[in-house]
Amino acid sequence: MKALDISKASLIGASAGGGAALTFALSFPKFVDRLILVGSAGLGKEINFLLRIATLPGLGRLFSSPSKSGVAMLCKQTVYDSNFVADEIVEEFYHMATLPGAAEAILNVGRSNFNL
């Protein structure tokens, strides 16, 4: 924000992005004008146990090598009607999950938002 000469910003975050926005707002409140959270991670203990266990050191690496079937399962668990999860959506999420640095970024977000 300093590099862009932005003194304050309004943050909007949903799901894990909400957890990231909340973490930023709590860490750097002087830079936040407004905070809007939608279904935010990090608020409460209702996080799936498998997601929590994946944030443990060592175990995170085991869970950070995504498979297409695993990505499909996660996509289908996040919607009310899993029939709306098209193969193209699964492919796109799988592609993003396998980008260089993606696994480490996902683990960092998880560790900063929910843990055992």
C-alpha positions as CSV (number, residue, x, y, z in Angstrom):
1,M,0.0,0.0,0.0
2,K,2.9,2.3,0.7
3,A,4.4,1.7,-2.7
4,L,1.1,2.7,-4.3
5,D,0.6,5.6,-1.9
6,I,-2.6,4.2,-0.5
7,S,-3.2,5.4,3.1
8,K,-6.3,3.4,3.8
9,A,-8.3,0.7,2.0
10,S,-11.7,-0.9,2.2
11,L,-11.2,-4.7,2.4
12,I,-13.8,-7.2,1.2
13,G,-13.2,-10.9,1.7
14,A,-15.2,-14.1,1.3
15,S,-14.3,-17.5,2.7
16,A,-10.5,-17.8,3.0
17,G,-10.2,-14.3,1.5
18,G,-12.3,-13.1,4.4
19,G,-9.8,-14.7,6.8
20,A,-6.9,-13.1,5.1
21,A,-8.7,-9.7,5.1
22,L,-9.6,-10.1,8.8
23,T,-6.0,-11.1,9.6
24,F,-4.7,-8.0,7.8
25,A,-7.3,-5.7,9.5
26,L,-6.3,-7.0,13.0
27,S,-2.6,-6.7,12.2
28,F,-2.7,-3.3,10.5
29,P,-5.8,-1.5,11.6
30,K,-4.5,2.0,10.7
31,F,-4.5,0.9,7.0
32,V,-8.2,-0.3,7.0
33,D,-11.1,2.0,6.3
34,R,-13.8,-0.6,6.2
35,L,-13.9,-4.4,6.5
36,I,-16.6,-6.5,4.8
37,L,-16.6,-10.3,5.4
38,V,-18.8,-12.8,3.7
39,G,-18.8,-16.4,5.0
40,S,-15.4,-15.7,6.4
41,A,-12.9,-18.3,7.5
42,G,-11.4,-17.7,10.9
43,L,-14.6,-16.9,12.8
44,G,-15.4,-19.8,15.0
45,K,-14.5,-23.4,15.4
46,E,-16.7,-24.8,12.6
47,I,-13.9,-25.5,10.2
48,N,-13.8,-29.0,8.8
49,F,-11.4,-31.2,10.9
50,L,-9.5,-32.3,7.8
51,L,-8.8,-28.7,6.9
52,R,-7.6,-28.0,10.5
53,I,-5.3,-31.1,10.5
54,A,-3.8,-30.1,7.2
55,T,-2.4,-27.0,8.9
56,L,-0.2,-29.0,11.2
57,P,3.5,-28.9,10.4
58,G,4.5,-32.0,8.4
59,L,0.9,-33.1,7.7
60,G,0.3,-30.0,5.5
61,R,2.8,-31.2,2.9
62,L,0.8,-34.5,2.6
63,F,-2.4,-32.6,1.9
64,S,-0.8,-30.0,-0.4
65,S,-0.4,-32.3,-3.4
66,P,-3.8,-31.9,-4.9
67,S,-5.5,-34.5,-7.2
68,K,-8.3,-33.8,-9.6
69,S,-10.6,-36.1,-7.6
70,G,-9.7,-34.3,-4.4
71,V,-10.3,-30.9,-5.9
72,A,-13.6,-32.1,-7.3
73,M,-14.6,-33.4,-3.8
74,L,-13.8,-30.0,-2.3
75,C,-15.7,-28.1,-5.0
76,K,-18.8,-30.2,-4.5
77,Q,-18.7,-29.8,-0.7
78,T,-18.8,-26.0,-1.1
79,V,-22.1,-25.7,-2.9
80,Y,-25.7,-26.7,-2.0
81,D,-26.3,-28.6,-5.3
82,S,-23.1,-30.4,-6.4
83,N,-24.7,-31.0,-9.8
84,F,-23.8,-27.4,-10.6
85,V,-20.0,-28.2,-10.3
86,A,-19.0,-28.6,-14.0
87,D,-15.8,-30.4,-15.0
88,E,-14.5,-27.1,-16.4
89,I,-14.7,-25.6,-12.9
90,V,-12.8,-28.5,-11.4
91,E,-10.2,-28.2,-14.1
92,E,-9.7,-24.5,-13.4
93,F,-9.4,-25.0,-9.6
94,Y,-7.0,-27.9,-10.1
95,H,-4.9,-25.7,-12.5
96,M,-4.8,-22.9,-9.8
97,A,-4.0,-25.4,-7.1
98,T,-1.0,-26.8,-9.0
99,L,0.6,-23.4,-9.9
100,P,4.1,-22.9,-8.4
101,G,3.8,-21.6,-4.9
102,A,0.1,-22.3,-4.6
103,A,0.4,-25.1,-2.0
104,E,2.6,-22.9,0.3
105,A,0.1,-20.0,-0.1
106,I,-2.9,-22.2,0.7
107,L,-1.1,-23.6,3.8
108,N,-0.1,-20.1,5.0
109,V,-3.7,-18.9,4.7
110,G,-5.0,-21.9,6.5
111,R,-2.4,-21.6,9.3
112,S,-3.2,-17.9,9.8
113,N,-7.0,-18.5,9.9
114,F,-7.7,-21.8,11.5
115,N,-5.7,-24.3,13.5
116,L,-6.2,-27.0,16.1
